[in-house]
Amino acid sequence: MVAARIQSIRDDPGGPDAGRVFVLDDATAARLATFFDVVACRDLVLVWKIDVDDNILMLRSIRAEHVE
């Protein structure tokens, strides 16, 4: 389930599964999504932003970790 949700974010990083948006100190926007990992029985937090590099949109991961 977590892998499918992350893939849906990669396919459409601004879409309905993309979580919440917040503004960083450098005035760029980042997104936050949380998932429950049923195998490990803990939450997974994923924070990312969309950057442009050589006119190519890139999903850049800022933080991904399990939360106890």
Secondary structure as UniProt FT lines:
FT   HELIX           2..11
FT   TURN            13..14
FT   TURN            16..17
FT   STRAND          20..23
FT   TURN            25..26
FT   STRAND          29..37
FT   TURN            38..41
FT   STRAND          42..53
FT   TURN            54..55
FT   STRAND          56..67
//
